[in-house]
Amino acid sequence: MIQMTHTAQTSKPSAAQSSASNSAKGERRVQILQMLAQMLEHPEGEKITTAGLAKRLEVSEAALYRHFASKAQMFEGLIEFIETSVVGLLAQINQSDANAMQKIQKSLHVLLAFAQKNPGMARVLIGDALLHENPRLQARVTQLIDRVQASLKQSFRDVAMETGWQPVVEVGVYSEFWMSWVVGRWHAYVRSGFKVVPTEHLEATWTATNIF
């Protein structure tokens, strides 16, 4: 065990000490968010409170507030994780060598698979977990969905450029349709108690609505 020597002179922590401290704080924040996401996987349970979250983590509520100023900030942390993950995956697809049509299909699969692998976060994406929480949280999710829809819209434009496809309506209609379909699958997943697999019927729906 490292013993700290106290002296009359006040000294600043070393860079290594600061780095270790920041790392520990970061790990604790991740643990809190992981537990929050885990608790959200039980929609039949009671409303999530900081007291319940602290109990699950076996810490005091005061310990939680050392990392997050409020429960709303904890949810913001989850939304930020979702945004970083989803946008990052879509960026990888858009930077790949796949053609524009394949990129749309892969993007749709990623959106559905992410929710499937993260049931608690699926509840955040549809707003179910944000009822009675700070309104800015739902606004943040709406911004994320709009951002994803804009990415799909660009992909439809790319299809037109690559293939000569001439859409009968503005390409935004197609991206809006598919984004609404994805959100609908998220809703069905949550409503079913996570029994309806989001990725199911993607290929069949794509084939049935093939416009190219």
C-alpha positions in Angstrom: 0.0 0.0 0.0 1.3 3.4 -0.9 1.7 5.7 2.1 1.1 9.4 1.4 3.5 11.8 3.2 2.0 15.0 4.4 4.2 18.1 4.5 3.6 21.6 5.5 4.0 22.7 1.9 1.0 22.3 -0.3 1.8 20.6 -3.6 -0.2 19.9 -6.7 -0.9 16.2 -7.7 1.5 14.8 -10.3 0.3 14.2 -13.9 0.3 10.5 -13.2 -1.9 10.9 -10.1 -4.3 13.2 -12.0 -4.5 10.7 -14.9 -5.2 7.8 -12.5 -7.8 9.8 -10.7 -9.5 10.8 -14.0 -9.4 7.2 -15.1 -11.1 6.0 -11.9 -13.8 8.6 -12.2 -14.4 7.6 -15.8 -14.7 4.0 -14.9 -17.2 4.8 -12.2 -19.3 6.9 -14.6 -19.4 4.0 -17.0 -20.4 1.6 -14.2 -23.3 4.0 -13.3 -24.5 4.2 -16.9 -24.2 0.4 -17.4 -26.3 -0.2 -14.3 -28.9 2.4 -15.5 -29.1 0.7 -18.8 -29.5 -2.7 -17.1 -32.3 -1.4 -14.9 -34.1 -0.1 -18.0 -34.2 -3.6 -19.4 -37.1 -4.3 -16.9 -39.9 -2.0 -18.1 -42.4 -3.7 -15.8 -40.4 -2.5 -12.8 -41.0 0.7 -10.8 -39.8 4.1 -11.9 -36.0 4.4 -11.8 -34.7 6.6 -9.0 -31.3 7.6 -7.9 -32.0 5.8 -4.6 -32.7 2.6 -6.4 -29.7 3.0 -8.7 -27.4 3.7 -5.7 -28.8 0.6 -4.0 -28.0 -1.6 -7.0 -24.4 -0.2 -7.1 -24.1 -0.5 -3.3 -23.1 3.1 -3.0 -24.7 6.2 -1.5 -26.7 8.6 -3.5 -24.1 11.2 -2.6 -21.5 9.0 -4.4 -23.7 9.1 -7.6 -23.9 12.9 -7.4 -20.1 13.1 -7.4 -20.2 11.9 -11.0 -23.5 13.2 -12.2 -25.2 16.4 -11.1 -28.7 14.9 -11.6 -30.6 11.8 -12.9 -31.2 13.8 -16.1 -27.4 14.1 -16.6 -27.2 10.3 -16.3 -29.7 9.9 -19.0 -27.8 12.4 -21.1 -24.7 10.2 -20.6 -26.7 7.3 -22.0 -28.0 9.3 -25.0 -24.4 10.5 -25.7 -23.2 6.8 -25.7 -26.1 5.9 -28.1 -25.3 8.8 -30.4 -21.6 8.1 -30.4 -22.1 4.4 -31.1 -24.8 4.7 -33.8 -23.3 7.6 -35.6 -19.9 6.0 -35.5 -21.2 2.7 -37.0 -23.1 4.6 -39.7 -19.9 6.6 -40.5 -18.0 3.3 -41.0 -20.6 2.0 -43.4 -20.6 5.3 -45.4 -16.8 5.2 -45.6 -16.8 1.6 -46.8 -16.5 0.4 -50.4 -20.1 -0.8 -50.5 -22.4 0.7 -53.1 -25.0 3.3 -52.0 -27.8 0.8 -52.0 -25.9 -1.7 -49.9 -25.0 1.2 -47.5 -28.7 1.9 -46.9 -29.4 -1.8 -46.2 -26.5 -2.1 -43.8 -27.4 1.2 -42.1 -31.0 -0.1 -41.5 -29.6 -3.3 -40.1 -27.3 -1.5 -37.7 -30.1 0.7 -36.4 -32.2 -2.4 -35.6 -29.4 -4.5 -34.3 -28.1 -1.8 -31.9 -31.5 -1.7 -30.2 -31.7 -5.5 -30.2 -28.4 -5.8 -28.4 -29.2 -3.0 -26.0 -32.8 -3.4 -24.8 -32.6 -0.7 -22.2 -31.3 1.8 -24.7 -34.1 0.9 -27.1 -36.4 2.3 -24.4 -34.4 5.5 -24.5 -34.6 5.7 -28.3 -38.4 5.5 -28.3 -38.8 7.8 -25.4 -40.5 5.2 -23.2 -37.7 5.5 -20.5 -37.9 9.3 -20.6 -41.5 9.8 -19.6 -41.7 12.3 -16.7 -38.0 13.1 -17.1 -36.5 16.4 -18.2 -38.0 17.4 -21.6 -34.6 18.2 -22.9 -33.8 14.5 -23.0 -36.5 13.7 -25.5 -35.4 16.7 -27.5 -31.9 15.2 -27.6 -33.2 11.9 -28.8 -35.3 13.6 -31.5 -32.2 15.4 -32.7 -30.3 12.1 -33.0 -33.1 10.5 -35.0 -33.2 13.5 -37.3 -29.4 13.2 -37.8 -29.8 9.5 -38.7 -32.6 10.3 -41.1 -30.4 13.0 -42.8 -27.7 10.3 -43.2 -30.2 8.0 -44.9 -31.4 10.9 -47.1 -27.9 11.4 -48.4 -27.6 7.7 -49.1 -30.7 7.8 -51.3 -29.2 10.8 -53.1 -26.1 8.7 -53.7 -28.1 5.9 -55.1 -29.6 8.2 -57.7 -26.2 9.5 -58.6 -24.7 6.0 -58.9 -27.5 4.2 -60.7 -29.4 6.9 -62.5 -32.5 6.1 -60.5 -35.1 8.9 -60.8 -37.2 9.0 -57.7 -40.9 9.8 -58.2 -40.9 11.9 -55.1 -38.3 13.9 -53.2 -35.6 11.5 -51.7 -36.5 12.8 -48.2 -39.8 10.9 -48.5 -37.9 7.6 -48.8 -35.6 8.4 -45.8 -38.5 9.4 -43.7 -40.4 6.2 -44.6 -37.5 4.0 -43.6 -36.7 5.9 -40.4 -40.3 5.7 -39.4 -40.2 2.0 -40.1 -37.1 1.5 -37.9 -38.6 3.5 -35.1 -41.7 1.3 -35.4 -39.6 -1.8 -35.0 -38.0 -0.3 -31.9 -41.5 0.3 -30.5 -42.6 -3.2 -31.3 -39.5 -4.6 -29.6 -40.1 -2.7 -26.4 -43.9 -3.3 -26.3 -43.4 -7.0 -26.7 -41.2 -7.1 -23.6 -38.2 -7.5 -26.0 -39.6 -10.6 -27.7 -40.2 -9.2 -31.2 -36.8 -9.3 -32.9 -36.2 -5.8 -34.5 -34.1 -7.2 -37.4 -36.8 -9.7 -38.4 -38.5 -9.0 -41.7 -36.0 -6.4 -42.8 -35.0 -8.2 -45.9 -38.6 -9.0 -46.8 -39.7 -5.4 -46.2 -36.8 -4.2 -48.3 -37.7 -6.5 -51.1 -41.4 -5.6 -50.9 -40.7 -1.9 -51.1 -37.9 -2.1 -53.6 -38.1 1.1 -55.6 -34.8 0.8 -57.6 
